[in-house]
Amino acid sequence: MLGVAVHAEERYGIGRAATPAEIAGWNIDIGRDGAALPPGSGSVERGRTVFSEQCAACHGDSGQGGVGDRLVGGQGTLPSPKPIRTVGSYWPYASTLFDYVRRAMPQNAPQSLSNEDVYAVSAYILSLNGIVPTNAVLDAKSLAAVKMPNRDGFVSDPRPDVHNR
Amino acid sequence: MSEHTTDKRVREASRRQFLQAGAALAGGSAMAGVAGSTALAEQGNNLPPNVPEWMKAPGDPMGSQPYGTPSVHEKGVVKNISKTLPQYISASGRTPLQELDGIITPNGLFYERHHGGVPTIDPAEHRLMLHGMVDRPLLFTMEDIRRFPSQSRIHFIECSGNPVYTKPYGKTASDLVGLVSCAEWTGVPLKTVLDEAGLQAGAKWIVAEGADAAALTRSIPIEKCLDDAMLVYSQNGERLRPQQGYPLRLLLPGFEGNMNVKWLRRLRVVAEPAYSREETSKYTDPMPDGTSREFTFYMEAKSIITRPSGGQKLTTQGFHEITGLAWSGHGKIKSVEVSLDEGKSWQQAELQEPVLTRALTRFRLPWHWDGAPAVIQSRAIDETGYVQPTLAELVAVRGLNSFYHNNAIWPWRIAANGEVSNGQA
């Protein structure tokens, strides 16, 4: 309390300390290096089952898309007049796939999958794209080590880029 | 008067109003607005020299609308929502720009875009967590947030996909660029709250997360967080609408809409961006060479004529005021020029005060329509000297693979019969 009083002039003293347990419960962010990926693992084979139960209704039986985004294919199409942007052709980091599936999918019940099932379904989607083998088992270390085909495809924003006067 | 009697009167007044509205619809015209009500008035014998029926009996009593709704004759002024969306829990609804005056968007008509539906959040149970590279990780209640020194500022928010680069572009101003709106926002500068926690050396970005079913995350450069970013709890004087992030949202004036995270529950101070799904696979711009631009935050200068605009009709030759909206994510609008001859020549429009930074600015130009076909368009110039480009100029640089940040000039074609249509369609 004394410490707070000493600094009262520069701070408002509003809010309370967030405890480590509180932070751990809410902080599920996985950065591009995958450093915060949780323990556990999942196989492509298990992922096929999870995908058919939880994902196929929106994303199609083989990730070809439906009311949800297309997840598979399109590699090499980005410089063409009809770029197909999928996890396989466009996403620069595999750890982002884990982060997004865990926080937002399936759309009707987000944050309902176990970490193992998130690893598994991530492995399955990557295998459909030919990025990991069909017998792959992914965990924190191996998922972080996956190099996505379009990892180096992003450039910084050069705008203003139209010079008309 | 007993409560029961009041209720009964209110019910009777509502019933009367309902019957009148029903008669208007039964009259055959589903069109809202001036044309419809004029026709009704003529049938109802309400024009001079007759005394109108609404003067011959008392109107609705106080309390018949404890919150308030627009006139029954303005039923058509609603959000522009596609009837063919694949899924409505990740979708957008557009502001009917061509129906509005001034620069402020009414809260009920503010454009909306969400990724996991609109959550119903109890403000008593909502918390904002601030953690990461700070001296003191903090947890705030909504009551806490409202204790900080507050401010109110007028700013636009615009979706970066407003509009797409490829046909069909849409018929009305709303179809085209209805994913922009402007409001007076009240809240606390983000800097004030960050100072409370104490930023550590090396803090370069803040990852903001929403409390929606998408747990949407975006990374914001620390410079923006310490400049004009706000934690907002009110919009146009009332608490945020649920569609706009009730009870708390982030406001990043001039940055693409998606970054203004709604239902804000967490701010994590970090050294590098999250590279979340939204900022890798979604809000990035593919270029013709196969590379894609990332972190394209600013909405560049833009304008649109809203009257006359697509779907409207000039009913007579003679005087008409051309009016529209201009805005820039880089600051104030310096000037707006209007062309009446397919872009061959341009003249200066009048800017309505106040001209505010990163806010919609209303422009006007008096015009006499001689009844000949015409193509009208506007271009905005902002305080950095940037000039809104034509679609051809934009596409020459970016190609047609991009989906976001189309700020091209938009022409409207006026036919000899007065009908206004999209000049690019």
Boltz contact constraints between the chains, C-beta under 6 A:
constraints:
  - contact:
      token1: [A, 11]
      token2: [B, 196]
      max_distance: 6.0
  - contact:
      token1: [A, 14]
      token2: [B, 144]
      max_distance: 6.0
  - contact:
      token1: [A, 14]
      token2: [B, 147]
      max_distance: 6.0
  - contact:
      token1: [A, 15]
      token2: [B, 138]
      max_distance: 6.0
  - contact:
      token1: [A, 15]
      token2: [B, 140]
      max_distance: 6.0
  - contact:
      token1: [A, 15]
      token2: [B, 144]
      max_distance: 6.0
  - contact:
      token1: [A, 16]
      token2: [B, 139]
      max_distance: 6.0
  - contact:
      token1: [A, 18]
      token2: [B, 129]
      max_distance: 6.0
  - contact:
      token1: [A, 18]
      token2: [B, 131]
      max_distance: 6.0
  - contact:
      token1: [A, 18]
      token2: [B, 137]
      max_distance: 6.0
  - contact:
      token1: [A, 18]
      token2: [B, 138]
      max_distance: 6.0
  - contact:
      token1: [A, 18]
      token2: [B, 139]
      max_distance: 6.0
  - contact:
      token1: [A, 23]
      token2: [B, 131]
      max_distance: 6.0
  - contact:
      token1: [A, 26]
      token2: [B, 129]
      max_distance: 6.0
  - contact:
      token1: [A, 26]
      token2: [B, 266]
      max_distance: 6.0
  - contact:
      token1: [A, 29]
      token2: [B, 274]
      max_distance: 6.0
  - contact:
      token1: [A, 31]
      token2: [B, 274]
      max_distance: 6.0
  - contact:
      token1: [A, 32]
      token2: [B, 275]
      max_distance: 6.0
  - contact:
      token1: [A, 67]
      token2: [B, 86]
      max_distance: 6.0
  - contact:
      token1: [A, 67]
      token2: [B, 87]
      max_distance: 6.0
  - contact:
      token1: [A, 78]
      token2: [B, 290]
      max_distance: 6.0
  - contact:
      token1: [A, 79]
      token2: [B, 289]
      max_distance: 6.0
  - contact:
      token1: [A, 79]
      token2: [B, 290]
      max_distance: 6.0
  - contact:
      token1: [A, 83]
      token2: [B, 286]
      max_distance: 6.0
  - contact:
      token1: [A, 83]
      token2: [B, 401]
      max_distance: 6.0
  - contact:
      token1: [A, 90]
      token2: [B, 281]
      max_distance: 6.0
  - contact:
      token1: [A, 91]
      token2: [B, 280]
      max_distance: 6.0
  - contact:
      token1: [A, 91]
      token2: [B, 281]
      max_distance: 6.0
  - contact:
      token1: [A, 92]
      token2: [B, 280]
      max_distance: 6.0
  - contact:
      token1: [A, 93]
      token2: [B, 275]
      max_distance: 6.0
  - contact:
      token1: [A, 96]
      token2: [B, 275]
      max_distance: 6.0
  - contact:
      token1: [A, 96]
      token2: [B, 277]
      max_distance: 6.0
  - contact:
      token1: [A, 96]
      token2: [B, 280]
      max_distance: 6.0
  - contact:
      token1: [A, 100]
      token2: [B, 277]
      max_distance: 6.0
  - contact:
      token1: [A, 103]
      token2: [B, 215]
      max_distance: 6.0
  - contact:
      token1: [A, 104]
      token2: [B, 214]
      max_distance: 6.0
  - contact:
      token1: [A, 104]
      token2: [B, 215]
      max_distance: 6.0
  - contact:
      token1: [A, 110]
      token2: [B, 213]
      max_distance: 6.0
  - contact:
      token1: [A, 153]
      token2: [B, 291]
      max_distance: 6.0
  - contact:
      token1: [A, 153]
      token2: [B, 292]
      max_distance: 6.0
  - contact:
      token1: [A, 154]
      token2: [B, 292]
      max_distance: 6.0
  - contact:
      token1: [A, 154]
      token2: [B, 294]
      max_distance: 6.0
  - contact:
      token1: [A, 155]
      token2: [B, 291]
      max_distance: 6.0
  - contact:
      token1: [A, 155]
      token2: [B, 293]
      max_distance: 6.0
  - contact:
      token1: [A, 157]
      token2: [B, 293]
      max_distance: 6.0
  - contact:
      token1: [A, 157]
      token2: [B, 295]
      max_distance: 6.0
  - contact:
      token1: [A, 157]
      token2: [B, 296]
      max_distance: 6.0
  - contact:
      token1: [A, 160]
      token2: [B, 386]
      max_distance: 6.0
  - contact:
      token1: [A, 161]
      token2: [B, 397]
      max_distance: 6.0
  - contact:
      token1: [A, 162]
      token2: [B, 389]
      max_distance: 6.0
  - contact:
      token1: [A, 162]
      token2: [B, 393]
      max_distance: 6.0
  - contact:
      token1: [A, 162]
      token2: [B, 394]
      max_distance: 6.0
  - contact:
      token1: [A, 162]
      token2: [B, 397]
      max_distance: 6.0
  - contact:
      token1: [A, 164]
      token2: [B, 387]
      max_distance: 6.0
  - contact:
      token1: [A, 164]
      token2: [B, 389]
      max_distance: 6.0
  - contact:
      token1: [A, 164]
      token2: [B, 393]
      max_distance: 6.0
  - contact:
      token1: [A, 165]
      token2: [B, 387]
      max_distance: 6.0
